[in-house]
Amino acid sequence: MGLVVLEAIDKLIELRIEGTPGPWFLTYERATHPRVWGTADEDDDHDQVAQAHRSGNAELIVTLHRTIDAQLAVLQRFLDQGMPAVFEEPVMLLARSIVGSDS
């Protein structure tokens, strides 16, 4: 059980390190499709991360990026302190979803 949580933590940390740090935002400037941007470095340079064909997809990407730290906190707390039984199933669902497994 803890193994999949550790895998999920490792994957999120790797994605956070490899990805554009953020914050991420959307813009529709001079484009018909929304563009997803992330702050690339301390100089406030911006990287265009993606161009979405639907605004819902762009919002999803930005929102999920904003939740990485919260997801890591939940998963780490589960490993460090455990959680009431009522939260075990949702935490495991989160971890398996991140890892992409059914185990």
DSSP file (Angstrom, degrees, kcal/mol; ACC not computed):
  #  RESIDUE AA STRUCTURE BP1 BP2  ACC     N-H-->O    O-->H-N    N-H-->O    O-->H-N    TCO  KAPPA ALPHA  PHI   PSI    X-CA   Y-CA   Z-CA
    1    1 A M     >        0   0    0      0, 0.0     4,-1.1     0, 0.0     3,-0.3   0.000 360.0 360.0 360.0 -47.3    0.0    0.0    0.0
    2    2 A G  H  >  +     0   0    0      1,-0.2     4,-2.5     2,-0.2     5,-0.2   0.774 360.0  67.4 -68.1 -24.9    2.7    2.4    0.9
    3    3 A L  H  > S+     0   0    0      1,-0.2     4,-2.5     2,-0.2    -1,-0.2   0.924  99.7  47.1 -63.4 -45.0    4.7    1.5   -2.2
    4    4 A V  H  > S+     0   0    0     -3,-0.3     4,-2.2     2,-0.2    -1,-0.2   0.849 111.2  53.0 -66.9 -32.0    2.2    3.1   -4.6
    5    5 A V  H  X S+     0   0    0     -4,-1.1     4,-2.5     2,-0.2    -2,-0.2   0.921 109.6  48.1 -67.2 -43.2    2.1    6.2   -2.4
    6    6 A L  H  X S+     0   0    0     -4,-2.5     4,-2.7     2,-0.2    -2,-0.2   0.906 111.1  51.0 -62.0 -41.4    5.9    6.5   -2.6
    7    7 A E  H  X S+     0   0    0     -4,-2.5     4,-2.5     2,-0.2    -2,-0.2   0.908 110.4  49.3 -61.8 -41.6    5.7    6.0   -6.4
    8    8 A A  H  X S+     0   0    0     -4,-2.2     4,-2.5     2,-0.2     5,-0.2   0.916 111.2  48.8 -65.1 -43.0    3.1    8.7   -6.6
    9    9 A I  H  X S+     0   0    0     -4,-2.5     4,-2.5     1,-0.2     5,-0.2   0.941 112.3  48.7 -60.9 -47.5    5.2   11.1   -4.5
   10   10 A D  H  X S+     0   0    0     -4,-2.7     4,-2.5     1,-0.2    -2,-0.2   0.907 111.8  49.4 -59.3 -42.5    8.3   10.4   -6.6
   11   11 A K  H  X S+     0   0    0     -4,-2.5     4,-2.7     2,-0.2    -1,-0.2   0.922 111.7  47.6 -65.4 -44.3    6.3   11.0   -9.8
   12   12 A L  H  X S+     0   0    0     -4,-2.5     4,-2.6     2,-0.2    -1,-0.2   0.909 112.7  49.0 -63.8 -41.3    4.9   14.3   -8.7
   13   13 A I  H  X S+     0   0    0     -4,-2.5     4,-2.5    -5,-0.2    -2,-0.2   0.929 112.3  48.5 -63.9 -43.8    8.2   15.5   -7.5
   14   14 A E  H  X S+     0   0    0     -4,-2.5     4,-2.7    -5,-0.2     5,-0.2   0.922 112.7  48.0 -61.1 -44.6    9.8   14.5  -10.8
   15   15 A L  H  X S+     0   0    0     -4,-2.7     4,-2.0     1,-0.2    -1,-0.2   0.902 112.1  49.7 -63.4 -40.2    7.1   16.2  -12.8
   16   16 A R  H  < S+     0   0    0     -4,-2.6    -2,-0.2    -5,-0.2    -1,-0.2   0.908 114.0  45.2 -65.4 -41.1    7.4   19.4  -10.6
   17   17 A I  H  < S+     0   0    0     -4,-2.5    -2,-0.2     1,-0.2    -1,-0.2   0.918 118.1  42.3 -67.7 -43.8   11.2   19.5  -11.1
   18   18 A E  H  < S+     0   0    0     -4,-2.7    -2,-0.2    -5,-0.2    -1,-0.2   0.751 106.2  77.1 -76.7 -24.7   11.0   18.8  -14.9
   19   19 A G  S  < S-     0   0    0     -4,-2.0     3,-0.0    -5,-0.2    -3,-0.0  -0.288 100.0 -81.3 -84.6 168.5    8.1   21.1  -15.6
   20   20 A T        -     0   0    0      1,-0.1    -1,-0.1    -2,-0.1    20,-0.1  -0.555  44.9-133.0 -64.5 127.2    7.9   24.9  -15.8
   21   21 A P        +     0   0    0      0, 0.0     3,-0.2     0, 0.0    19,-0.2   0.842  52.2 159.4 -61.4 -38.2    7.8   26.0  -12.2
   22   22 A G  S    S-     0   0    0     17,-2.0     2,-0.2     1,-0.3    16,-0.1  -0.443  74.0-137.9  99.2-179.0    4.9   28.5  -12.5
   23   23 A P        -     0   0    0      0, 0.0    16,-1.8     0, 0.0    -1,-0.3   0.382  55.7-152.0 -69.4 157.3    2.8   30.1  -11.6
   24   24 A W  E     +A   38   0A   0     14,-0.2     2,-0.3    -2,-0.2    14,-0.3  -0.747  20.6 167.7-103.2 150.7    0.8   29.0  -14.6
   25   25 A F  E     -A   37   0A   0     12,-2.5    12,-3.1    -2,-0.3     2,-0.3  -0.950  27.4-115.8-154.2 170.8   -1.9   31.1  -16.3
   26   26 A L  E     -A   36   0A   0     -2,-0.3     2,-0.3    10,-0.2    10,-0.2  -0.804  23.6-177.8-111.9 152.9   -4.1   31.3  -19.5
   27   27 A T  E     -A   35   0A   0      8,-1.6     8,-2.6    -2,-0.3    -2,-0.0  -0.990  22.3-168.0-146.2 151.1   -4.2   33.9  -22.2
   28   28 A Y    >   +     0   0    0     -2,-0.3     3,-1.7     6,-0.2    -1,-0.0   0.168  39.8 147.2-116.9  12.4   -6.3   34.3  -25.3
   29   29 A E  T 3  S-     0   0    0      1,-0.3    -2,-0.1     6,-0.1     3,-0.1  -0.277  79.1 -18.9 -56.3 127.3   -4.1   37.1  -26.7
   30   30 A R  T 3  S+     0   0    0      1,-0.1     2,-0.3     2,-0.1    -1,-0.3   0.737 120.0  98.0  48.4  30.0   -4.0   37.1  -30.5
   31   31 A A    <   -     0   0    0     -3,-1.7    -1,-0.1     1,-0.1     4,-0.1  -0.999  66.3-148.2-145.9 146.8   -5.2   33.5  -30.6
   32   32 A T  S    S+     0   0    0     -2,-0.3    -1,-0.1     2,-0.1    -2,-0.1   0.747  90.7  56.4 -82.4 -23.9   -8.5   31.7  -31.0
   33   33 A H  S    S-     0   0    0     21,-0.1    20,-0.2     1,-0.0    21,-0.1  -0.842  96.7-103.6-108.6 145.8   -7.4   28.9  -28.7
   34   34 A P        -     0   0    0      0, 0.0    18,-2.4     0, 0.0     2,-0.4  -0.357  31.0-146.6 -66.3 145.1   -6.3   29.4  -25.1
   35   35 A R  E     -AB  27  51A   0     -8,-2.6    -8,-1.6    16,-0.2     2,-0.5  -0.927   5.4-140.4-112.5 138.2   -2.6   29.2  -24.5
   36   36 A V  E     -AB  26  50A   0     14,-3.1    13,-2.6    -2,-0.4    14,-1.4  -0.860  24.3-174.1 -99.5 128.1   -1.2   27.9  -21.2
   37   37 A W  E     -AB  25  48A   0    -12,-3.1   -12,-2.5    -2,-0.5     2,-0.4  -0.887   9.8-166.5-122.2 150.9    1.8   29.8  -19.9
   38   38 A G  E     -AB  24  47A   0      9,-2.1     9,-2.7    -2,-0.3     2,-0.4  -0.993  32.5-108.4-134.3 145.8    4.1   29.2  -17.0
   39   39 A T  E     - B   0  46A   0    -16,-1.8   -17,-2.0    -2,-0.4     7,-0.3  -0.603  32.3-164.2 -71.9 124.7    6.6   31.4  -15.3
   40   40 A A        -     0   0    0      5,-3.3     2,-0.3    -2,-0.4    -1,-0.2   0.828  54.4 -16.2 -86.7 -33.9   10.0   30.0  -16.4
   41   41 A D  S >  S-     0   0    0      4,-0.7     3,-1.8   -21,-0.1     4,-0.2  -0.893  80.0 -72.5-158.5-175.4   12.4   31.6  -14.0
   42   42 A E  T 3  S+     0   0    0      1,-0.3    -3,-0.0    -2,-0.3    -1,-0.0   0.735 118.7  67.7 -63.6 -23.0   13.2   34.3  -11.4
   43   43 A D  T 3  S-     0   0    0      1,-0.1    -1,-0.3     2,-0.0     3,-0.1   0.356 114.0-114.1 -81.2   8.0   13.3   37.0  -14.2
   44   44 A D    <   +     0   0    0     -3,-1.8     2,-0.1     1,-0.2    -2,-0.1   0.767  59.9 160.7  65.1  26.7    9.6   36.5  -14.8
   45   45 A D        -     0   0    0     -4,-0.2    -5,-3.3    -6,-0.1    -4,-0.7  -0.501  30.0-138.8 -71.4 149.6   10.2   35.0  -18.2
   46   46 A H  E     -B   39   0A   0     -7,-0.3     2,-0.4    -6,-0.2    -7,-0.2  -0.934  10.8-156.6-120.0 139.0    7.3   33.0  -19.5
   47   47 A D  E     -B   38   0A   0     -9,-2.7    -9,-2.1    -2,-0.4     2,-0.8  -0.916  22.0-128.8-105.7 133.8    7.2   29.7  -21.4
   48   48 A Q  E     -B   37   0A   0     -2,-0.4   -11,-0.2   -11,-0.2     3,-0.1  -0.763  29.4-178.1 -77.3 116.5    4.3   28.8  -23.6
   49   49 A V  E     -     0   0A   0    -13,-2.6     2,-0.3    -2,-0.8    -1,-0.2   0.870  56.3 -20.1 -86.0 -40.3    3.6   25.3  -22.2
   50   50 A A  E     -B   36   0A   0    -14,-1.4   -14,-3.1    -3,-0.1     2,-0.5  -0.989  46.8-132.5-161.7 159.8    0.7   24.3  -24.5
   51   51 A Q  E     -B   35   0A   0     -2,-0.3     2,-0.3   -16,-0.2   -16,-0.2  -0.994  29.8-157.4-119.3 122.9   -2.0   25.5  -26.8
   52   52 A A        -     0   0    0    -18,-2.4     3,-0.1    -2,-0.5    -2,-0.0  -0.691  18.6-148.1-100.0 151.7   -5.4   23.9  -26.0
   53   53 A H  S    S+     0   0    0     -2,-0.3     2,-0.4     1,-0.2    -1,-0.1   0.598  89.2  42.9 -91.5 -12.6   -8.2   23.6  -28.4
   54   54 A R  S >> S-     0   0    0      1,-0.1     4,-1.7   -20,-0.1     3,-0.6  -0.998  75.7-136.9-133.1 138.7  -10.8   23.9  -25.6
   55   55 A S  H 3> S+     0   0    0     -2,-0.4     4,-2.7     1,-0.2     5,-0.2   0.826 104.7  62.2 -63.4 -30.2  -10.7   26.3  -22.7
   56   56 A G  H 3> S+     0   0    0      1,-0.2     4,-2.0     2,-0.2    -1,-0.2   0.880 103.4  49.0 -62.7 -37.2  -11.8   23.5  -20.4
   57   57 A N  H <> S+     0   0    0     -3,-0.6     4,-2.3     2,-0.2    -1,-0.2   0.913 111.5  48.8 -67.1 -42.4   -8.6   21.6  -21.2
   58   58 A A  H  X S+     0   0    0     -4,-1.7     4,-2.2     1,-0.2    -2,-0.2   0.924 111.6  48.9 -63.8 -44.3   -6.4   24.7  -20.6
   59   59 A E  H  X S+     0   0    0     -4,-2.7     4,-2.8     1,-0.2     5,-0.2   0.895 109.7  53.6 -60.8 -40.1   -8.2   25.4  -17.3
   60   60 A L  H  X S+     0   0    0     -4,-2.0     4,-2.8    -5,-0.2     5,-0.2   0.926 108.2  48.7 -61.4 -46.4   -7.6   21.7  -16.3
   61   61 A I  H  X S+     0   0    0     -4,-2.3     4,-2.0     1,-0.2    -2,-0.2   0.934 114.7  44.9 -59.7 -47.8   -3.9   21.9  -17.0
   62   62 A V  H  X S+     0   0    0     -4,-2.2     4,-1.7     2,-0.2    -2,-0.2   0.919 114.7  48.4 -64.3 -44.2   -3.5   25.1  -15.0
   63   63 A T  H  X S+     0   0    0     -4,-2.8     4,-0.8     1,-0.2    -2,-0.2   0.920 110.8  49.8 -64.3 -44.9   -5.6   23.9  -12.1
   64   64 A L  H >< S+     0   0    0     -4,-2.8     3,-0.8     1,-0.2     4,-0.4   0.884 107.8  54.2 -63.9 -37.4   -3.8   20.5  -11.8
   65   65 A H  H >< S+     0   0    0     -4,-2.0     3,-1.2    -5,-0.2     4,-0.3   0.903 105.5  54.2 -61.4 -39.1   -0.5   22.2  -11.8
   66   66 A R  H 3< S+     0   0    0     -4,-1.7     4,-0.3     1,-0.2    -1,-0.2   0.710 105.1  55.4 -67.0 -19.3   -1.6   24.4   -8.9
   67   67 A T  T <X S+     0   0    0     -4,-0.8     4,-2.7    -3,-0.8    -1,-0.2   0.466  76.6  95.6 -95.5  -0.8   -2.6   21.2   -6.9
   68   68 A I  H <> S+     0   0    0     -3,-1.2     4,-2.6    -4,-0.4     5,-0.2   0.928  86.7  46.5 -58.2 -47.6    0.8   19.4   -7.0
   69   69 A D  H  > S+     0   0    0     -4,-0.3     4,-2.2    -3,-0.2    -1,-0.2   0.886 113.2  49.7 -63.5 -38.2    1.9   20.7   -3.6
   70   70 A A  H  > S+     0   0    0     -4,-0.3     4,-2.2     2,-0.2    -1,-0.2   0.913 110.9  49.6 -66.4 -42.0   -1.4   19.9   -2.0
   71   71 A Q  H  X S+     0   0    0     -4,-2.7     4,-2.5     1,-0.2     5,-0.2   0.925 110.9  50.0 -61.7 -44.2   -1.3   16.4   -3.5
   72   72 A L  H  X S+     0   0    0     -4,-2.6     4,-2.7    -5,-0.2     5,-0.2   0.899 109.2  52.1 -60.8 -40.7    2.2   15.9   -2.2
   73   73 A A  H  X S+     0   0    0     -4,-2.2     4,-2.3     2,-0.2    -1,-0.2   0.917 111.0  46.7 -63.0 -43.7    1.2   17.1    1.3
   74   74 A V  H  X S+     0   0    0     -4,-2.2     4,-2.1     2,-0.2    -2,-0.2   0.941 115.4  45.3 -64.0 -47.8   -1.7   14.6    1.5
   75   75 A L  H  X S+     0   0    0     -4,-2.5     4,-1.8     1,-0.2    -2,-0.2   0.901 114.1  48.5 -64.8 -41.4    0.4   11.7    0.3
   76   76 A Q  H  X S+     0   0    0     -4,-2.7     4,-2.9    -5,-0.2     5,-0.2   0.897 110.1  51.5 -67.1 -39.4    3.3   12.5    2.6
   77   77 A R  H  X>S+     0   0    0     -4,-2.3     4,-3.1    -5,-0.2     5,-0.9   0.904 106.8  54.7 -62.9 -39.9    1.0   12.9    5.6
   78   78 A F  H  X5S+     0   0    0     -4,-2.1     4,-0.9     3,-0.2    -1,-0.2   0.912 113.2  42.1 -58.3 -43.6   -0.5    9.5    4.8
   79   79 A L  H  <5S+     0   0    0     -4,-1.8    -2,-0.2     2,-0.1    -1,-0.2   0.918 121.2  40.3 -69.2 -43.6    3.0    7.9    4.8
   80   80 A D  H  <5S+     0   0    0     -4,-2.9    -2,-0.2    -5,-0.1    -3,-0.2   0.897 136.9   6.2 -74.9 -42.2    4.2    9.8    7.9
   81   81 A Q  H  <5S-     0   0    0     -4,-3.1    -3,-0.2    -5,-0.2    -2,-0.1   0.504  90.9-130.7-123.5  -8.9    1.2    9.7   10.2
   82   82 A G     << -     0   0    0     -5,-0.9    -1,-0.2    -4,-0.9    -3,-0.1  -0.152  23.3-116.5  72.7 177.9   -1.5    7.6    8.6
   83   83 A M        -     0   0    0     -5,-0.1     5,-0.1    -4,-0.0    -5,-0.0  -0.964  33.7 -76.5-146.7 159.3   -5.0    8.8    8.2
   84   84 A P    >>  -     0   0    0      0, 0.0     3,-2.4     0, 0.0     4,-0.7  -0.290  52.0-108.7 -55.4 148.3   -8.4    7.8    9.5
   85   85 A A  H >> S+     0   0    0      1,-0.3     3,-0.9     2,-0.2     4,-0.7   0.791 116.0  67.2 -52.1 -33.3   -9.7    4.8    7.7
   86   86 A V  H 34 S+     0   0    0      1,-0.3    -1,-0.3     2,-0.1     3,-0.0   0.757 104.6  44.2 -63.1 -23.1  -12.3    6.9    5.9
   87   87 A F  H <> S+     0   0    0     -3,-2.4     4,-2.2     2,-0.1    -1,-0.3   0.572  91.7  83.8 -95.9 -11.1   -9.5    8.7    4.0
   88   88 A E  H <X S+     0   0    0     -3,-0.9     4,-2.4    -4,-0.7     5,-0.2   0.929  90.1  48.4 -61.8 -46.9   -7.5    5.6    3.1
   89   89 A E  H  X S+     0   0    0     -4,-0.7     4,-2.4     1,-0.2    -1,-0.2   0.929 113.1  46.4 -62.0 -47.1   -9.4    4.7    0.0
   90   90 A P  H  > S+     0   0    0      0, 0.0     4,-2.3     0, 0.0    -1,-0.2   0.887 112.8  50.6 -64.3 -35.7   -9.4    8.2   -1.5
   91   91 A V  H  X S+     0   0    0     -4,-2.2     4,-2.6     2,-0.2    -2,-0.2   0.919 111.6  47.5 -66.2 -41.9   -5.7    8.6   -0.8
   92   92 A M  H  X S+     0   0    0     -4,-2.4     4,-2.9    -5,-0.2     5,-0.2   0.883 110.3  52.6 -66.8 -37.1   -5.0    5.3   -2.4
   93   93 A L  H  X S+     0   0    0     -4,-2.4     4,-2.2    -5,-0.2    -2,-0.2   0.916 110.4  48.7 -61.7 -43.0   -7.2    6.2   -5.4
   94   94 A L  H  X S+     0   0    0     -4,-2.3     4,-2.1     2,-0.2    -2,-0.2   0.941 113.1  46.7 -60.8 -48.1   -5.2    9.5   -5.7
   95   95 A A  H  X S+     0   0    0     -4,-2.6     4,-2.2     1,-0.2     5,-0.2   0.927 113.8  47.0 -63.2 -45.7   -1.8    7.6   -5.6
   96   96 A R  H  X>S+     0   0    0     -4,-2.9     4,-2.3     1,-0.2     5,-2.2   0.870 111.1  53.0 -65.5 -35.1   -2.9    4.9   -8.1
   97   97 A S  H  <5S+     0   0    0     -4,-2.2    -1,-0.2    -5,-0.2    -2,-0.2   0.894 110.0  47.4 -66.3 -39.7   -4.2    7.6  -10.4
   98   98 A I  H  <5S+     0   0    0     -4,-2.1    -2,-0.2     1,-0.2    -1,-0.2   0.918 117.4  41.8 -66.0 -43.7   -1.0    9.5  -10.4
   99   99 A V  H  <5S-     0   0    0     -4,-2.2    -2,-0.2    -5,-0.2    -1,-0.2   0.790 107.8-126.7 -74.3 -29.0    1.1    6.4  -11.0
  100  100 A G  T  <5 +     0   0    0     -4,-2.3     2,-0.3     1,-0.3    -3,-0.2   0.867  65.4 120.5  82.9  39.9   -1.3    5.1  -13.6
  101  101 A S      < -     0   0    0     -5,-2.2    -1,-0.3    -6,-0.1    -2,-0.1  -0.888  61.4-145.6-133.6 164.3   -1.9    1.7  -12.0
  102  102 A D              0   0    0     -2,-0.3    -6,-0.1     1,-0.1    -5,-0.1   0.340 360.0 360.0-104.4   2.5   -4.6   -0.5  -10.6
  103  103 A S              0   0    0     -7,-0.1    -1,-0.1   -99,-0.0   -99,-0.1   0.479 360.0 360.0 -78.9 360.0   -2.4   -2.0   -7.9
